[in-house]
Each structure stands twice: as structure tokens, then as C-alpha cells.
Amino acid sequence: AMYQHIAYETADGIATIYLNRPEKKNAYMPAMGMEIVAAMEAAVADSAVRVIILTGRGAAFCAGVDLDVLRAHMAGED
């Protein structure tokens, strides 16, 4: 599966899910959450996977909610 806001890799029984918006310090947005769930479901369905690591690309794991997305949502623009 292709993801827009995360990256998903498997190797040696380890599935790694990367929050992949380093330019925004991996700020959370609902679309990212849906992709994380999909990647976790893929990892659970893969009998070779024994461990799931959730991490972030770049300098930060996750800066919290993406305030630009939150503002747009609250203004009814999403």
C-alpha cells in the first residue's frame, strides 16, 4: 500500500511505521491516523511480523496536532 503521511517498512520480523511529515515535525492530522491504522492492520496480517515500531522521521517524533489542519476543520474548510 502507498501512504502519503507515513512510511511503512518490514524487515527481519520488524514492521516500522514512520510518521513522515518531517517538514511539519510530524504534526498529527486525521489522514495520518487512518494511515497508521492501515499500516498496523497490514503488520498484524503479516505472519512474518513479530514487532511493530512507531517512530518519526526527522528531528521530532510528533509535535502534536497540526494546528493548520485543526483551524481549517474548525472553520468548516475540510
All heavy atoms as a GROMACS GRO file, in nm:
protein
  577
    1ALA      N    1   0.084  -0.120   0.000
    1ALA     CA    2   0.000   0.000   0.000
    1ALA      C    3   0.088   0.125   0.000
    1ALA      O    4   0.195   0.127   0.059
    1ALA     CB    5  -0.092   0.000   0.123
    2MET      N    6   0.041   0.225  -0.066
    2MET     CA    7   0.114   0.352  -0.070
    2MET      C    8   0.052   0.446   0.033
    2MET      O    9  -0.069   0.452   0.047
    2MET     CB   10   0.105   0.414  -0.209
    2MET     CG   11   0.174   0.333  -0.316
    2MET     SD   12   0.351   0.307  -0.288
    2MET     CE   13   0.410   0.475  -0.285
    3TYR      N   14   0.138   0.517   0.102
    3TYR     CA   15   0.093   0.608   0.206
    3TYR      C   16   0.142   0.749   0.174
    3TYR      O   17   0.251   0.765   0.118
    3TYR     CB   18   0.147   0.565   0.342
    3TYR     CG   19   0.103   0.426   0.384
    3TYR    CD1   20   0.188   0.317   0.371
    3TYR    CD2   21  -0.023   0.405   0.435
    3TYR    CE1   22   0.148   0.191   0.410
    3TYR    CE2   23  -0.065   0.279   0.475
    3TYR     CZ   24   0.022   0.172   0.462
    3TYR     OH   25  -0.020   0.047   0.501
    4GLN      N   26   0.065   0.849   0.213
    4GLN     CA   27   0.101   0.987   0.187
    4GLN      C   28   0.167   1.052   0.308
    4GLN      O   29   0.256   1.135   0.292
    4GLN     CB   30  -0.024   1.066   0.148
    4GLN     CG   31   0.003   1.209   0.106
    4GLN     CD   32  -0.122   1.280   0.059
    4GLN    OE1   33  -0.230   1.223   0.050
    4GLN    NE2   34  -0.107   1.407   0.029
    5HIS      N   35   0.126   1.015   0.429
    5HIS     CA   36   0.172   1.084   0.550
    5HIS      C   37   0.259   0.998   0.641
    5HIS      O   38   0.312   1.049   0.740
    5HIS     CB   39   0.051   1.134   0.630
    5HIS     CG   40  -0.041   1.218   0.548
    5HIS    ND1   41  -0.006   1.344   0.500
    5HIS    CD2   42  -0.165   1.194   0.500
    5HIS    CE1   43  -0.106   1.393   0.429
    5HIS    NE2   44  -0.204   1.304   0.427
    6ILE      N   45   0.271   0.870   0.608
    6ILE     CA   46   0.358   0.780   0.685
    6ILE      C   47   0.442   0.701   0.587
    6ILE      O   48   0.421   0.706   0.465
    6ILE     CB   49   0.278   0.683   0.774
    6ILE    CG1   50   0.200   0.582   0.690
    6ILE    CG2   51   0.186   0.758   0.871
    6ILE    CD1   52   0.151   0.460   0.766
    7ALA      N   53   0.539   0.627   0.640
    7ALA     CA   54   0.613   0.528   0.562
    7ALA      C   55   0.606   0.398   0.640
    7ALA      O   56   0.603   0.398   0.763
    7ALA     CB   57   0.757   0.572   0.541
    8TYR      N   58   0.601   0.285   0.569
    8TYR     CA   59   0.588   0.154   0.631
    8TYR      C   60   0.690   0.062   0.569
    8TYR      O   61   0.700   0.051   0.446
    8TYR     CB   62   0.446   0.102   0.607
    8TYR     CG   63   0.421  -0.039   0.656
    8TYR    CD1   64   0.408  -0.065   0.791
    8TYR    CD2   65   0.408  -0.145   0.568
    8TYR    CE1   66   0.384  -0.194   0.838
    8TYR    CE2   67   0.383  -0.274   0.612
    8TYR     CZ   68   0.371  -0.298   0.747
    8TYR     OH   69   0.348  -0.425   0.792
    9GLU      N   70   0.770  -0.002   0.654
    9GLU     CA   71   0.873  -0.094   0.608
    9GLU      C   72   0.873  -0.218   0.696
    9GLU      O   73   0.843  -0.209   0.815
    9GLU     CB   74   1.012  -0.029   0.616
    9GLU     CG   75   1.026   0.097   0.532
    9GLU     CD   76   1.156   0.171   0.558
    9GLU    OE1   77   1.235   0.129   0.646
    9GLU    OE2   78   1.177   0.274   0.492
   10THR      N   79   0.907  -0.333   0.637
   10THR     CA   80   0.924  -0.454   0.715
   10THR      C   81   1.058  -0.517   0.681
   10THR      O   82   1.102  -0.515   0.566
   10THR     CB   83   0.812  -0.558   0.688
   10THR    OG1   84   0.813  -0.592   0.550
   10THR    CG2   85   0.677  -0.504   0.728
   11ALA      N   86   1.124  -0.570   0.783
   11ALA     CA   87   1.249  -0.643   0.765
   11ALA      C   88   1.276  -0.726   0.891
   11ALA      O   89   1.256  -0.677   1.002
   11ALA     CB   90   1.366  -0.546   0.742
   12ASP      N   91   1.316  -0.849   0.872
   12ASP     CA   92   1.357  -0.936   0.983
   12ASP      C   93   1.253  -0.945   1.094
   12ASP      O   94   1.285  -0.940   1.212
   12ASP     CB   95   1.491  -0.889   1.040
   12ASP     CG   96   1.603  -0.887   0.936
   12ASP    OD1   97   1.606  -0.981   0.854
   12ASP    OD2   98   1.682  -0.793   0.935
   13GLY      N   99   1.125  -0.954   1.058
   13GLY     CA  100   1.019  -0.969   1.156
   13GLY      C  101   0.978  -0.840   1.224
   13GLY      O  102   0.896  -0.841   1.316
   14ILE      N  103   1.033  -0.727   1.179
   14ILE     CA  104   1.003  -0.597   1.240
   14ILE      C  105   0.931  -0.510   1.138
   14ILE      O  106   0.981  -0.488   1.027
   14ILE     CB  107   1.131  -0.526   1.286
   14ILE    CG1  108   1.205  -0.612   1.389
   14ILE    CG2  109   1.100  -0.388   1.344
   14ILE    CD1  110   1.346  -0.565   1.418
   15ALA      N  111   0.814  -0.461   1.176
   15ALA     CA  112   0.743  -0.362   1.094
   15ALA      C  113   0.770  -0.226   1.156
   15ALA      O  114   0.752  -0.207   1.276
   15ALA     CB  115   0.593  -0.390   1.092
   16THR      N  116   0.817  -0.132   1.074
   16THR     CA  117   0.844   0.003   1.124
   16THR      C  118   0.749   0.099   1.053
   16THR      O  119   0.741   0.101   0.930
   16THR     CB  120   0.990   0.045   1.099
   16THR    OG1  121   1.075  -0.054   1.157
   16THR    CG2  122   1.018   0.180   1.163
   17ILE      N  123   0.675   0.174   1.135
   17ILE     CA  124   0.584   0.277   1.084
   17ILE      C  125   0.646   0.411   1.119
   17ILE      O  126   0.672   0.439   1.236
   17ILE     CB  127   0.444   0.264   1.146
   17ILE    CG1  128   0.384   0.126   1.117
   17ILE    CG2  129   0.353   0.377   1.098
   17ILE    CD1  130   0.259   0.095   1.197
   18TYR      N  131   0.676   0.491   1.017
   18TYR     CA  132   0.736   0.623   1.037
   18TYR      C  133   0.630   0.731   1.015
   18TYR      O  134   0.565   0.731   0.910
   18TYR     CB  135   0.847   0.648   0.935
   18TYR     CG  136   0.964   0.555   0.943
   18TYR    CD1  137   0.968   0.439   0.866
   18TYR    CD2  138   1.073   0.584   1.024
   18TYR    CE1  139   1.076   0.354   0.872
   18TYR    CE2  140   1.182   0.499   1.031
   18TYR     CZ  141   1.183   0.384   0.954
   18TYR     OH  142   1.291   0.300   0.960
   19LEU      N  143   0.612   0.820   1.111
   19LEU     CA  144   0.537   0.941   1.084
   19LEU      C  145   0.626   1.019   0.986
   19LEU      O  146   0.744   1.040   1.013
   19LEU     CB  147   0.514   1.020   1.212
   19LEU     CG  148   0.446   0.944   1.327
   19LEU    CD1  149   0.420   1.038   1.444
   19LEU    CD2  150   0.321   0.874   1.283
   20ASN      N  151   0.572   1.055   0.872
   20ASN     CA  152   0.658   1.101   0.762
   20ASN      C  153   0.619   1.240   0.712
   20ASN      O  154   0.592   1.260   0.594
   20ASN     CB  155   0.654   0.997   0.649
   20ASN     CG  156   0.767   1.016   0.551
   20ASN    OD1  157   0.871   1.071   0.584
   20ASN    ND2  158   0.747   0.969   0.429
   21ARG      N  159   0.615   1.334   0.804
   21ARG     CA  160   0.594   1.475   0.769
   21ARG      C  161   0.703   1.556   0.841
   21ARG      O  162   0.672   1.644   0.922
   21ARG     CB  163   0.456   1.523   0.812
   21ARG     CG  164   0.340   1.446   0.750
   21ARG     CD  165   0.206   1.499   0.797
   21ARG     NE  166   0.184   1.631   0.740
   21ARG     CZ  167   0.122   1.730   0.805
   21ARG    NH1  168   0.077   1.715   0.928
   21ARG    NH2  169   0.105   1.847   0.747
   22PRO      N  170   0.830   1.528   0.815
   22PRO     CA  171   0.936   1.594   0.892
   22PRO      C  172   0.936   1.745   0.879
   22PRO      O  173   0.977   1.816   0.972
   22PRO     CB  174   1.065   1.531   0.837
   22PRO     CG  175   1.028   1.475   0.704
   22PRO     CD  176   0.883   1.436   0.714
   23GLU      N  177   0.886   1.796   0.767
   23GLU     CA  178   0.882   1.942   0.748
   23GLU      C  179   0.784   2.008   0.844
   23GLU      O  180   0.792   2.127   0.869
   23GLU     CB  181   0.845   1.975   0.602
   23GLU     CG  182   0.700   1.948   0.563
   23GLU     CD  183   0.661   1.800   0.546
   23GLU    OE1  184   0.751   1.712   0.551
   23GLU    OE2  185   0.542   1.774   0.528
   24LYS      N  186   0.691   1.929   0.900
   24LYS     CA  187   0.593   1.978   0.998
   24LYS      C  188   0.617   1.914   1.135
   24LYS      O  189   0.525   1.907   1.216
   24LYS     CB  190   0.451   1.943   0.952
   24LYS     CG  191   0.402   2.021   0.832
   24LYS     CD  192   0.343   2.151   0.878
   24LYS     CE  193   0.254   2.210   0.771
   24LYS     NZ  194   0.181   2.324   0.824
   25LYS      N  195   0.740   1.865   1.157
   25LYS     CA  196   0.772   1.794   1.282
   25LYS      C  197   0.671   1.681   1.309
   25LYS      O  198   0.636   1.652   1.422
   25LYS     CB  199   0.782   1.890   1.400
   25LYS     CG  200   0.900   1.985   1.390
   25LYS     CD  201   0.917   2.064   1.519
   25LYS     CE  202   1.048   2.136   1.527
   25LYS     NZ  203   1.083   2.224   1.423
   26ASN      N  204   0.626   1.618   1.200
   26ASN     CA  205   0.534   1.504   1.206
   26ASN      C  206   0.404   1.537   1.278
   26ASN      O  207   0.344   1.452   1.344
   26ASN     CB  208   0.602   1.381   1.267
   26ASN     CG  209   0.719   1.336   1.183
   26ASN    OD1  210   0.711   1.330   1.062
   26ASN    ND2  211   0.831   1.308   1.247
   27ALA      N  212   0.359   1.662   1.265
   27ALA     CA  213   0.234   1.703   1.329
   27ALA      C  214   0.119   1.614   1.282
   27ALA      O  215   0.105   1.584   1.164
   27ALA     CB  216   0.205   1.850   1.298
   28TYR      N  217   0.038   1.573   1.378
   28TYR     CA  218  -0.070   1.477   1.354
   28TYR      C  219  -0.188   1.541   1.280
   28TYR      O  220  -0.226   1.653   1.310
   28TYR     CB  221  -0.119   1.420   1.487
   28TYR     CG  222  -0.231   1.322   1.470
   28TYR    CD1  223  -0.204   1.188   1.443
   28TYR    CD2  224  -0.364   1.362   1.478
   28TYR    CE1  225  -0.306   1.098   1.426
   28TYR    CE2  226  -0.467   1.272   1.461
   28TYR     CZ  227  -0.438   1.140   1.435
   28TYR     OH  228  -0.540   1.052   1.418
   29MET      N  229  -0.243   1.464   1.189
   29MET     CA  230  -0.366   1.502   1.121
   29MET      C  231  -0.448   1.374   1.101
   29MET      O  232  -0.392   1.264   1.101
   29MET     CB  233  -0.335   1.569   0.987
   29MET     CG  234  -0.248   1.489   0.896
   29MET     SD  235  -0.178   1.580   0.756
   29MET     CE  236  -0.324   1.624   0.666
   30PRO      N  237  -0.580   1.385   1.090
   30PRO     CA  238  -0.664   1.265   1.082
   30PRO      C  239  -0.623   1.168   0.970
   30PRO      O  240  -0.626   1.046   0.991
   30PRO     CB  241  -0.804   1.322   1.059
   30PRO     CG  242  -0.801   1.454   1.128
   30PRO     CD  243  -0.661   1.507   1.102
   31ALA      N  244  -0.583   1.220   0.855
   31ALA     CA  245  -0.542   1.130   0.746
   31ALA      C  246  -0.421   1.046   0.787
   31ALA      O  247  -0.409   0.930   0.748
   31ALA     CB  248  -0.512   1.211   0.619
   32MET      N  249  -0.332   1.105   0.865
   32MET     CA  250  -0.215   1.031   0.915
   32MET      C  251  -0.263   0.917   1.007
   32MET      O  252  -0.213   0.805   0.999
   32MET     CB  253  -0.121   1.124   0.991
   32MET     CG  254  -0.002   1.055   1.054
   32MET     SD  255   0.096   1.168   1.156
   32MET     CE  256   0.200   1.243   1.031
   33GLY      N  257  -0.361   0.947   1.092
   33GLY     CA  258  -0.413   0.845   1.182
   33GLY      C  259  -0.473   0.728   1.107
   33GLY      O  260  -0.450   0.611   1.144
   34MET      N  261  -0.546   0.755   1.000
   34MET     CA  262  -0.604   0.648   0.920
   34MET      C  263  -0.494   0.562   0.856
   34MET      O  264  -0.506   0.440   0.849
   34MET     CB  265  -0.697   0.706   0.814
   34MET     CG  266  -0.824   0.764   0.876
   34MET     SD  267  -0.950   0.813   0.755
   34MET     CE  268  -0.869   0.951   0.674
   35GLU      N  269  -0.386   0.627   0.812
   35GLU     CA  270  -0.276   0.552   0.753
   35GLU      C  271  -0.203   0.468   0.857
   35GLU      O  272  -0.161   0.356   0.828
   35GLU     CB  273  -0.179   0.647   0.682
   35GLU     CG  274  -0.241   0.708   0.557
   35GLU     CD  275  -0.146   0.798   0.479
   35GLU    OE1  276  -0.027   0.808   0.515
   35GLU    OE2  277  -0.192   0.858   0.381
   36ILE      N  278  -0.188   0.519   0.979
   36ILE     CA  279  -0.124   0.442   1.086
   36ILE      C  280  -0.207   0.316   1.114
   36ILE      O  281  -0.152   0.206   1.126
   36ILE     CB  282  -0.108   0.527   1.214
   36ILE    CG1  283  -0.004   0.637   1.191
   36ILE    CG2  284  -0.067   0.439   1.333
   36ILE    CD1  285  -0.004   0.744   1.299
   37VAL      N  286  -0.338   0.332   1.124
   37VAL     CA  287  -0.426   0.217   1.148
   37VAL      C  288  -0.411   0.115   1.034
   37VAL      O  289  -0.398  -0.006   1.058
   37VAL     CB  290  -0.572   0.261   1.164
   37VAL    CG1  291  -0.667   0.141   1.163
   37VAL    CG2  292  -0.589   0.339   1.293
   38ALA      N  293  -0.411   0.161   0.910
   38ALA     CA  294  -0.397   0.070   0.795
   38ALA      C  295  -0.263  -0.003   0.800
   38ALA      O  296  -0.257  -0.124   0.774
   38ALA     CB  297  -0.411   0.148   0.664
   39ALA      N  298  -0.156   0.067   0.835
   39ALA     CA  299  -0.024   0.003   0.842
   39ALA      C  300  -0.020  -0.098   0.956
   39ALA      O  301   0.038  -0.206   0.942
   39ALA     CB  302   0.085   0.109   0.858
   40MET      N  303  -0.081  -0.065   1.069
   40MET     CA  304  -0.084  -0.161   1.180
   40MET      C  305  -0.165  -0.284   1.142
   40MET      O  306  -0.127  -0.397   1.175
   40MET     CB  307  -0.139  -0.095   1.307
   40MET     CG  308  -0.041   0.004   1.366
   40MET     SD  309  -0.070   0.026   1.540
   40MET     CE  310   0.069   0.132   1.581
   41GLU      N  311  -0.277  -0.264   1.072
   41GLU     CA  312  -0.354  -0.379   1.025
   41GLU      C  313  -0.273  -0.465   0.928
   41GLU      O  314  -0.278  -0.588   0.934
   41GLU     CB  315  -0.485  -0.332   0.960
   41GLU     CG  316  -0.584  -0.278   1.061
   41GLU     CD  317  -0.707  -0.214   0.999
   41GLU    OE1  318  -0.708  -0.185   0.876
   41GLU    OE2  319  -0.805  -0.191   1.074
   42ALA      N  320  -0.194  -0.401   0.842
   42ALA     CA  321  -0.108  -0.476   0.750
   42ALA      C  322  -0.003  -0.555   0.828
   42ALA      O  323   0.026  -0.671   0.795
   42ALA     CB  324  -0.040  -0.380   0.651
   43ALA      N  325   0.053  -0.495   0.932
   43ALA     CA  326   0.154  -0.563   1.013
   43ALA      C  327   0.093  -0.683   1.085
   43ALA      O  328   0.152  -0.791   1.090
   43ALA     CB  329   0.217  -0.466   1.112
   44VAL      N  330  -0.026  -0.666   1.141
   44VAL     CA  331  -0.094  -0.775   1.212
   44VAL      C  332  -0.126  -0.890   1.116
   44VAL      O  333  -0.115  -1.007   1.152
   44VAL     CB  334  -0.221  -0.723   1.282
   44VAL    CG1  335  -0.308  -0.836   1.333
   44VAL    CG2  336  -0.183  -0.631   1.398
   45ALA      N  337  -0.162  -0.856   0.993
   45ALA     CA  338  -0.198  -0.958   0.894
   45ALA      C  339  -0.075  -1.031   0.838
   45ALA      O  340  -0.090  -1.138   0.778
   45ALA     CB  341  -0.276  -0.894   0.780
   46ASP      N  342   0.044  -0.977   0.858
   46ASP     CA  343   0.168  -1.034   0.806
   46ASP      C  344   0.224  -1.130   0.910
   46ASP      O  345   0.274  -1.088   1.015
   46ASP     CB  346   0.266  -0.922   0.776
   46ASP     CG  347   0.394  -0.971   0.711
   46ASP    OD1  348   0.425  -1.092   0.718
   46ASP    OD2  349   0.466  -0.886   0.653
   47SER      N  350   0.218  -1.260   0.883
   47SER     CA  351   0.262  -1.360   0.981
   47SER      C  352   0.411  -1.351   1.011
   47SER      O  353   0.456  -1.402   1.114
   47SER     CB  354   0.227  -1.501   0.933
   47SER     OG  355   0.295  -1.530   0.812
   48ALA      N  356   0.488  -1.286   0.926
   48ALA     CA  357   0.632  -1.272   0.949
   48ALA      C  358   0.663  -1.162   1.051
   48ALA      O  359   0.771  -1.160   1.110
   48ALA     CB  360   0.705  -1.243   0.819
   49VAL      N  361   0.570  -1.071   1.072
   49VAL     CA  362   0.594  -0.958   1.162
   49VAL      C  363   0.572  -1.000   1.307
   49VAL      O  364   0.468  -1.055   1.342
   49VAL     CB  365   0.503  -0.838   1.126
   49VAL    CG1  366   0.511  -0.728   1.231
   49VAL    CG2  367   0.541  -0.782   0.989
   50ARG      N  368   0.671  -0.974   1.391
   50ARG     CA  369   0.664  -1.005   1.534
   50ARG      C  370   0.665  -0.878   1.620
   50ARG      O  371   0.627  -0.882   1.736
   50ARG     CB  372   0.782  -1.094   1.574
   50ARG     CG  373   0.782  -1.226   1.504
   50ARG     CD  374   0.676  -1.317   1.562
   50ARG     NE  375   0.671  -1.443   1.493
   50ARG     CZ  376   0.561  -1.496   1.443
   50ARG    NH1  377   0.446  -1.432   1.456
   50ARG    NH2  378   0.562  -1.611   1.382
   51VAL      N  379   0.714  -0.767   1.565
   51VAL     CA  380   0.730  -0.642   1.639
   51VAL      C  381   0.685  -0.527   1.550
   51VAL      O  382   0.712  -0.529   1.430
   51VAL     CB  383   0.878  -0.621   1.680
   51VAL    CG1  384   0.898  -0.485   1.746
   51VAL    CG2  385   0.926  -0.732   1.770
   52ILE      N  386   0.616  -0.428   1.610
   52ILE     CA  387   0.581  -0.305   1.538
   52ILE      C  388   0.647  -0.189   1.611
   52ILE      O  389   0.632  -0.173   1.732
   52ILE     CB  390   0.429  -0.281   1.534
   52ILE    CG1  391   0.358  -0.396   1.464
   52ILE    CG2  392   0.397  -0.147   1.465
   52ILE    CD1  393   0.206  -0.390   1.472
   53ILE      N  394   0.723  -0.108   1.536
   53ILE     CA  395   0.786   0.012   1.590
   53ILE      C  396   0.716   0.132   1.528
   53ILE      O  397   0.701   0.138   1.406
   53ILE     CB  398   0.936   0.016   1.558
   53ILE    CG1  399   1.008  -0.102   1.625
   53ILE    CG2  400   0.998   0.150   1.600
   53ILE    CD1  401   1.154  -0.116   1.583
   54LEU      N  402   0.675   0.226   1.612
   54LEU     CA  403   0.617   0.352   1.564
   54LEU      C  404   0.715   0.462   1.598
   54LEU      O  405   0.748   0.482   1.715
   54LEU     CB  406   0.481   0.377   1.629
   54LEU     CG  407   0.410   0.507   1.592
   54LEU    CD1  408   0.378   0.512   1.442
   54LEU    CD2  409   0.283   0.523   1.674
   55THR      N  410   0.763   0.532   1.497
   55THR     CA  411   0.864   0.636   1.517
   55THR      C  412   0.839   0.750   1.420
   55THR      O  413   0.743   0.746   1.343
   55THR     CB  414   1.006   0.575   1.501
   55THR    OG1  415   1.104   0.672   1.538
   55THR    CG2  416   1.032   0.528   1.359
   56GLY      N  417   0.922   0.852   1.425
   56GLY     CA  418   0.905   0.967   1.337
   56GLY      C  419   1.030   0.993   1.256
   56GLY      O  420   1.140   0.972   1.304
   57ARG      N  421   1.012   1.041   1.135
   57ARG     CA  422   1.124   1.083   1.052
   57ARG      C  423   1.165   1.225   1.090
   57ARG      O  424   1.082   1.307   1.125
   57ARG     CB  425   1.086   1.080   0.904
   57ARG     CG  426   1.072   0.940   0.849
   57ARG     CD  427   1.184   0.909   0.751
   57ARG     NE  428   1.202   0.767   0.728
   57ARG     CZ  429   1.147   0.698   0.629
   57ARG    NH1  430   1.067   0.757   0.545
   57ARG    NH2  431   1.173   0.570   0.614
   58GLY      N  432   1.294   1.254   1.082
   58GLY     CA  433   1.340   1.388   1.110
   58GLY      C  434   1.372   1.408   1.257
   58GLY      O  435   1.395   1.314   1.331
   59ALA      N  436   1.366   1.534   1.300
   59ALA     CA  437   1.413   1.572   1.434
   59ALA      C  438   1.312   1.548   1.544
   59ALA      O  439   1.347   1.553   1.661
   59ALA     CB  440   1.453   1.719   1.434
   60ALA      N  441   1.185   1.523   1.511
   60ALA     CA  442   1.082   1.511   1.613
   60ALA      C  443   0.999   1.385   1.589
   60ALA      O  444   0.977   1.346   1.475
   60ALA     CB  445   0.990   1.632   1.610
   61PHE      N  446   0.952   1.324   1.700
   61PHE     CA  447   0.858   1.211   1.686
   61PHE      C  448   0.725   1.264   1.636
   61PHE      O  449   0.678   1.225   1.531
   61PHE     CB  450   0.841   1.138   1.820
   61PHE     CG  451   0.727   1.041   1.818
   61PHE    CD1  452   0.730   0.930   1.735
   61PHE    CD2  453   0.615   1.062   1.896
   61PHE    CE1  454   0.623   0.841   1.731
   61PHE    CE2  455   0.508   0.974   1.894
   61PHE     CZ  456   0.512   0.863   1.811
   62CYS      N  457   0.664   1.356   1.711
   62CYS     CA  458   0.536   1.416   1.672
   62CYS      C  459   0.516   1.542   1.754
   62CYS      O  460   0.518   1.537   1.877
   62CYS     CB  461   0.422   1.318   1.695
   62CYS     SG  462   0.260   1.383   1.650
   63ALA      N  463   0.497   1.653   1.686
   63ALA     CA  464   0.481   1.782   1.754
   63ALA      C  465   0.341   1.801   1.813
   63ALA      O  466   0.315   1.903   1.875
   63ALA     CB  467   0.512   1.896   1.657
   64GLY      N  468   0.252   1.704   1.793
   64GLY     CA  469   0.114   1.718   1.837
   64GLY      C  470   0.025   1.737   1.716
   64GLY      O  471   0.063   1.707   1.604
   65VAL      N  472  -0.095   1.790   1.739
   65VAL     CA  473  -0.189   1.809   1.629
   65VAL      C  474  -0.139   1.919   1.535
   65VAL      O  475  -0.076   2.016   1.578
   65VAL     CB  476  -0.331   1.839   1.682
   65VAL    CG1  477  -0.338   1.977   1.744
   65VAL    CG2  478  -0.435   1.823   1.573
   66ASP      N  479  -0.164   1.901   1.404
   66ASP     CA  480  -0.131   2.004   1.305
   66ASP      C  481  -0.233   2.116   1.320
   66ASP      O  482  -0.350   2.101   1.286
   66ASP     CB  483  -0.136   1.944   1.165
   66ASP     CG  484  -0.089   2.040   1.058
   66ASP    OD1  485  -0.116   2.162   1.071
   66ASP    OD2  486  -0.028   1.994   0.960
   67LEU      N  487  -0.189   2.229   1.375
   67LEU     CA  488  -0.282   2.339   1.404
   67LEU      C  489  -0.344   2.397   1.279
   67LEU      O  490  -0.459   2.443   1.283
   67LEU     CB  491  -0.211   2.446   1.486
   67LEU     CG  492  -0.166   2.400   1.626
   67LEU    CD1  493  -0.092   2.512   1.697
   67LEU    CD2  494  -0.284   2.353   1.708
   68ASP      N  495  -0.273   2.395   1.166
   68ASP     CA  496  -0.332   2.446   1.041
   68ASP      C  497  -0.451   2.359   1.000
   68ASP      O  498  -0.555   2.411   0.958
   68ASP     CB  499  -0.227   2.448   0.929
   68ASP     CG  500  -0.118   2.550   0.954
   68ASP    OD1  501  -0.146   2.651   1.022
   68ASP    OD2  502  -0.005   2.529   0.905
   69VAL      N  503  -0.437   2.227   1.013
   69VAL     CA  504  -0.546   2.136   0.978
   69VAL      C  505  -0.661   2.153   1.077
   69VAL      O  506  -0.778   2.156   1.038
   69VAL     CB  507  -0.496   1.989   0.975
   69VAL    CG1  508  -0.611   1.891   0.959
   69VAL    CG2  509  -0.393   1.970   0.864
   70LEU      N  510  -0.628   2.167   1.206
   70LEU     CA  511  -0.732   2.186   1.308
   70LEU      C  512  -0.810   2.315   1.284
   70LEU      O  513  -0.933   2.316   1.289
   70LEU     CB  514  -0.669   2.187   1.447
   70LEU     CG  515  -0.766   2.203   1.564
   70LEU    CD1  516  -0.866   2.088   1.570
   70LEU    CD2  517  -0.690   2.216   1.695
   71ARG      N  518  -0.738   2.424   1.254
   71ARG     CA  519  -0.806   2.552   1.226
   71ARG      C  520  -0.900   2.540   1.106
   71ARG      O  521  -1.012   2.590   1.108
   71ARG     CB  522  -0.704   2.662   1.201
   71ARG     CG  523  -0.642   2.717   1.326
   71ARG     CD  524  -0.553   2.839   1.293
   71ARG     NE  525  -0.456   2.855   1.400
   71ARG     CZ  526  -0.329   2.817   1.396
   71ARG    NH1  527  -0.281   2.760   1.287
   71ARG    NH2  528  -0.250   2.835   1.498
   72ALA      N  529  -0.852   2.475   0.999
   72ALA     CA  530  -0.936   2.458   0.879
   72ALA      C  531  -1.059   2.374   0.912
   72ALA      O  532  -1.169   2.406   0.868
   72ALA     CB  533  -0.855   2.392   0.768
   73HIS      N  534  -1.041   2.270   0.991
   73HIS     CA  535  -1.154   2.185   1.030
   73HIS      C  536  -1.256   2.265   1.111
   73HIS      O  537  -1.376   2.257   1.086
   73HIS     CB  538  -1.105   2.065   1.112
   73HIS     CG  539  -1.214   1.982   1.171
   73HIS    ND1  540  -1.291   1.898   1.093
   73HIS    CD2  541  -1.260   1.973   1.297
   73HIS    CE1  542  -1.381   1.841   1.172
   73HIS    NE2  543  -1.365   1.882   1.295
   74MET      N  544  -1.209   2.342   1.206
   74MET     CA  545  -1.298   2.420   1.292
   74MET      C  546  -1.371   2.529   1.212
   74MET      O  547  -1.482   2.568   1.247
   74MET     CB  548  -1.223   2.479   1.411
   74MET     CG  549  -1.175   2.369   1.506
   74MET     SD  550  -1.086   2.432   1.647
   74MET     CE  551  -1.222   2.498   1.743
   75ALA      N  552  -1.308   2.574   1.104
   75ALA     CA  553  -1.370   2.676   1.018
   75ALA      C  554  -1.460   2.614   0.912
   75ALA      O  555  -1.518   2.684   0.830
   75ALA     CB  556  -1.262   2.761   0.953
   76GLY      N  557  -1.467   2.478   0.913
   76GLY     CA  558  -1.552   2.408   0.816
   76GLY      C  559  -1.494   2.400   0.677
   76GLY      O  560  -1.565   2.386   0.580
   77GLU      N  561  -1.361   2.407   0.667
   77GLU     CA  562  -1.296   2.410   0.536
   77GLU      C  563  -1.244   2.275   0.491
   77GLU      O  564  -1.181   2.265   0.388
   77GLU     CB  565  -1.179   2.510   0.539
   77GLU     CG  566  -1.222   2.653   0.563
   77GLU     CD  567  -1.104   2.746   0.587
   77GLU    OE1  568  -0.990   2.702   0.570
   77GLU    OE2  569  -1.129   2.862   0.623
   78ASP      N  570  -1.265   2.169   0.570
   78ASP     CA  571  -1.208   2.040   0.529
   78ASP      C  572  -1.305   1.954   0.452
   78ASP      O  573  -1.418   1.986   0.430
   78ASP     CB  574  -1.156   1.964   0.650
   78ASP     CG  575  -1.265   1.931   0.753
   78ASP    OD1  576  -1.376   1.986   0.739
   78ASP    OD2  577  -1.236   1.854   0.844
   0.00000   0.00000   0.00000
